[in-house]
Amino acid sequence: MNKFNYNHGLRKWIIFSTTVLLLLVLIFVTNQNRYVMNIGGNAIGTITSPVTRAVYVTTSKVGEVFQSVFGTRQLRKEHAQLVAENRQLQERVNIMENVISREDFLKDEYKLMQERKRKYTAANISAKEPGNLFVHFTLDKGSKDSVNVGDTVVQGTLNEENAVAEGLVGTVIEVGLNWSKVASILDENNNVSFIVNRNQETGVIQGMRDGKLYGFMYNKEGDIRTGDSIYSSGLGGIYPRDIYIGKVAEVLEDENSLLKNVKIESPIDFNKLYRVLIIDNGVNQNEE
């Protein structure tokens, strides 16, 4: 019995001792692994730290640059709204400046339509042939507006007496339902017969050179002077009589020529036409 108890106690002591020893070994091994892991982690951290830092700095800088250039979504939205508002304001300013610049012309046109006993149709220019000068162009009025081939095209202007007058522009040469084509007095094939208001001497205009209408007198000895006022003569049946053409800017005498050439300054700006009046020549002929 005693021997059994002794063996049993010895076995328990051995088990206890073995357990303690195993725990000590486990603690030692764990500490050693932790040290090794710390060394490995430090080594990896040492190697990757510069790369990680470079990536972080780069992405941060890129983010700052992107935000500074493009802004946040809210800033971009506000910027777009400001751009749109500025565009609208600029358009309004342009419209106001355009109206102001045309004020005198619109006044002359209105007075002309009120004072003259003619049937006028106001029309805007919708197209023109290539080039700076309005030699041939298209209007936004046609047969449905009672426009006919042969109708005279004018613009409200001031004559030599500073009175509102019809400034000669051209004649209608083709008509559609809602459009018409015009050949201006600059067309060399559209010769305009004129008279000198001072003495009724006659001549013909053949086009434009150096910003001036040019032509010649039928009579080389005809009396024409710088400053004389020129009107349509009505000869040839293309234009009615007494449509204002302009003032004589220069008389060119040439002993070797059989003609007396003249340059005439027109009140019409043939570089900037945009609106004209169409005279119904049928009504004119009935009245005259």
C-alpha positions in Angstrom: 0.0 0.0 0.0 2.7 2.4 1.0 4.6 1.4 -2.1 1.6 2.2 -4.2 1.2 5.6 -2.6 4.9 6.3 -3.1 4.7 5.5 -6.8 1.6 7.5 -7.3 3.1 10.6 -5.6 6.3 10.2 -7.7 4.2 10.1 -10.9 2.4 13.2 -10.0 5.6 15.0 -9.2 7.1 13.9 -12.5 4.0 15.1 -14.4 4.1 18.5 -12.6 7.8 18.9 -13.2 7.4 18.0 -16.9 4.5 20.4 -17.3 6.5 23.3 -15.7 9.5 22.5 -17.9 7.3 22.5 -21.0 5.8 25.8 -20.0 9.3 27.3 -19.5 10.5 26.0 -22.9 7.3 27.4 -24.5 7.8 30.8 -23.0 11.5 30.9 -24.1 10.6 29.9 -27.6 7.8 32.4 -27.8 10.1 35.2 -26.7 12.8 34.2 -29.2 10.2 34.2 -32.1 8.9 37.5 -31.1 12.4 38.9 -31.2 13.0 37.3 -34.6 9.7 38.7 -35.8 10.6 42.2 -34.5 13.9 42.0 -36.4 12.2 40.9 -39.6 9.5 43.6 -39.2 12.0 46.3 -38.6 14.0 45.1 -41.6 11.0 45.1 -43.9 9.8 48.5 -42.5 13.3 49.9 -43.1 13.2 48.8 -46.7 9.6 49.8 -47.5 9.4 53.0 -45.5 11.0 55.3 -48.1 8.7 53.8 -50.8 5.7 54.1 -48.7 6.5 57.7 -47.9 7.2 58.5 -51.5 3.9 57.1 -52.6 2.1 59.0 -49.8 3.8 62.3 -50.7 3.2 61.8 -54.4 -0.5 61.0 -54.0 -0.9 63.9 -51.6 0.7 66.3 -54.0 -1.3 65.0 -57.0 -4.5 65.5 -54.9 -3.5 69.0 -54.1 -2.6 69.8 -57.7 -5.9 68.3 -58.9 -7.9 70.2 -56.4 -6.0 73.5 -57.1 -6.5 73.1 -60.9 -9.9 71.6 -61.1 -11.3 72.5 -57.7 -13.9 70.6 -55.8 -17.1 69.6 -57.5 -18.9 72.5 -55.8 -16.2 75.0 -56.9 -16.4 73.7 -60.5 -20.2 74.1 -60.4 -20.0 77.6 -59.1 -17.3 78.5 -61.7 -19.6 77.1 -64.5 -22.5 79.2 -63.2 -20.3 82.4 -63.2 -19.0 81.7 -66.7 -22.6 81.3 -67.9 -23.8 84.5 -66.1 -20.8 86.4 -67.5 -21.6 85.2 -71.1 -25.2 86.3 -70.7 -24.1 89.8 -69.4 -21.7 90.1 -72.3 -24.4 89.3 -74.8 -26.6 91.9 -73.3 -23.8 94.5 -73.5 -23.2 93.6 -77.1 -26.9 94.0 -77.9 -27.0 97.4 -76.1 -23.9 98.5 -77.9 -25.4 97.3 -81.2 -28.6 99.2 -80.6 -26.7 102.4 -79.6 -24.5 102.2 -82.6 -27.5 101.9 -84.9 -29.6 104.6 -83.2 -29.1 107.2 -85.9 -29.8 104.8 -88.7 -33.0 103.5 -87.1 -34.1 107.1 -86.5 -33.5 107.9 -90.2 -35.3 104.8 -91.3 -38.3 105.6 -89.1 -38.5 109.2 -90.3 -38.2 108.1 -93.9 -41.0 105.6 -93.6 -43.2 108.2 -91.9 -42.5 111.1 -94.2 -42.4 109.6 -97.7 -45.6 108.5 -99.6 -44.2 105.2 -100.6 -44.8 101.6 -99.7 -41.8 100.2 -97.9 -41.0 96.7 -96.8 -38.2 96.5 -94.2 -35.9 93.5 -94.7 -32.8 92.1 -93.0 -29.9 90.7 -94.9 -29.7 86.9 -94.4 -26.8 86.0 -96.7 -24.2 87.5 -99.0 -21.7 86.5 -101.6 -18.0 86.1 -100.5 -16.0 89.3 -100.1 -16.1 92.4 -97.9 -18.4 94.4 -100.1 -22.1 93.7 -100.4 -22.3 93.4 -104.2 -24.9 90.6 -104.2 -26.9 89.6 -101.1 -30.1 87.9 -100.0 -33.0 89.4 -98.0 -35.4 87.6 -95.6 -38.5 88.9 -97.5 -40.0 87.5 -100.7 -43.2 87.2 -102.7 -45.4 86.6 -99.7 -44.3 90.0 -98.5 -45.2 91.5 -101.9 -41.6 91.9 -103.0 -41.1 91.8 -106.8 -38.2 91.6 -109.3 -37.2 95.2 -110.1 -38.1 96.7 -106.8 -35.7 99.3 -105.6 -33.6 98.7 -102.4 -32.7 101.7 -100.3 -31.6 102.7 -96.8 -32.6 105.6 -94.6 -29.9 108.2 -94.6 -29.2 112.0 -94.7 -28.8 114.0 -97.9 -26.7 117.2 -98.5 -29.3 119.3 -96.7 -29.1 117.0 -93.6 -32.6 115.9 -94.3 -33.7 112.3 -94.2 -33.5 110.7 -97.7 -33.6 107.4 -99.5 -30.0 106.2 -100.0 -29.7 104.0 -103.1 -28.5 100.5 -102.4 -29.6 98.3 -105.4 -32.4 96.5 -107.1 -34.2 93.1 -106.6 -33.1 90.6 -109.3 -34.7 87.4 -108.0 -37.6 86.5 -105.7 -38.7 83.4 -103.8 -41.5 82.9 -101.4 -39.7 84.2 -98.3 -36.5 85.5 -99.8 -35.2 87.8 -102.5 -31.8 88.5 -104.0 -30.4 92.0 -104.6 -27.7 93.3 -107.0 -26.3 96.5 -105.4 -25.1 99.5 -107.3 -21.6 98.2 -106.9 -22.3 95.5 -109.5 -20.5 96.6 -112.6 -23.3 95.0 -114.7 -25.9 97.1 -112.8 -25.0 100.6 -114.2 -26.8 103.4 -112.5 -27.7 106.6 -114.4 -27.4 109.7 -112.3 -28.1 113.4 -112.4 -26.2 116.3 -110.8 -28.8 118.0 -108.5 -27.3 121.4 -109.2 -27.7 121.5 -112.9 -29.3 118.2 -114.1 -26.1 117.1 -115.9 -26.1 113.3 -116.3 -23.7 110.4 -116.0 -23.5 106.8 -115.0 -22.0 104.8 -112.1 -20.1 101.7 -112.9 -19.0 100.2 -109.5 -16.7 101.0 -106.6 -13.0 101.6 -106.3 -11.0 102.5 -103.2 -14.1 102.9 -101.1 -15.8 105.3 -103.6 -18.4 104.9 -106.3 -16.9 105.7 -109.7 -18.4 106.5 -113.1 -18.3 109.1 -115.8 -20.3 111.9 -117.3 -22.2 111.4 -120.6 -20.9 114.8 -121.7 -17.2 115.3 -121.2 -17.8 119.0 -121.0 -20.6 118.6 -118.5 -20.4 120.8 -115.4 -19.8 118.7 -112.3 -17.8 119.7 -109.2 -16.6 118.3 -106.0 -19.4 118.5 -103.4 -22.2 118.2 -105.9 -25.1 116.0 -104.9 -25.9 113.0 -107.1 -29.4 111.4 -107.5 -30.8 108.7 -109.7 -32.0 110.0 -113.0 -34.7 107.5 -113.7 -33.2 106.8 -117.2 -33.2 103.2 -118.2 -36.2 102.3 -116.2 -34.3 100.4 -113.5 -34.5 102.9 -110.7 -37.1 105.6 -110.0 -35.9 109.2 -110.2 -34.5 111.2 -107.3 -33.1 108.5 -105.1 -30.0 109.9 -103.3 -26.7 108.4 -104.3 -24.1 110.6 -102.7 -21.7 113.5 -103.1 -19.0 114.1 -105.7 -15.6 113.4 -103.9 -13.4 114.0 -107.0 -13.6 114.9 -110.6 -10.9 113.3 -112.8 -10.0 115.3 -115.9 -8.0 113.5 -118.6 -7.2 115.3 -121.8 -6.4 112.0 -123.6 -9.7 110.5 -122.6 -13.1 111.1 -124.2 -14.7 110.8 -120.7 -14.8 112.9 -117.6 -14.5 110.5 -114.7 -15.9 111.1 -111.2 -15.7 109.6 -107.8 -18.8 109.7 -105.5 -18.9 109.2 -101.8 -22.0 107.2 -100.9 -23.8 107.6 -97.5 -24.3 103.8 -97.5 -21.6 101.6 -95.9 -21.4 98.7 -98.3 -19.1 96.9 -95.9 -21.7 96.7 -93.1 -25.2 96.4 -94.6 -27.6 94.5 -92.4 -31.0 96.0 -92.9 -32.7 97.8 -95.9 -36.0 99.1 -97.2 -37.6 97.7 -100.3 -39.6 100.2 -102.4 -42.6 98.7 -104.3 -41.8 100.2 -107.8 -45.3 99.4 -109.0 -46.8 101.7 -106.4 -44.2 104.4 -107.2 -45.1 104.3 -110.9 -48.8 104.7 -110.2 -48.1 107.7 -107.9 -45.8 109.4 -110.3 
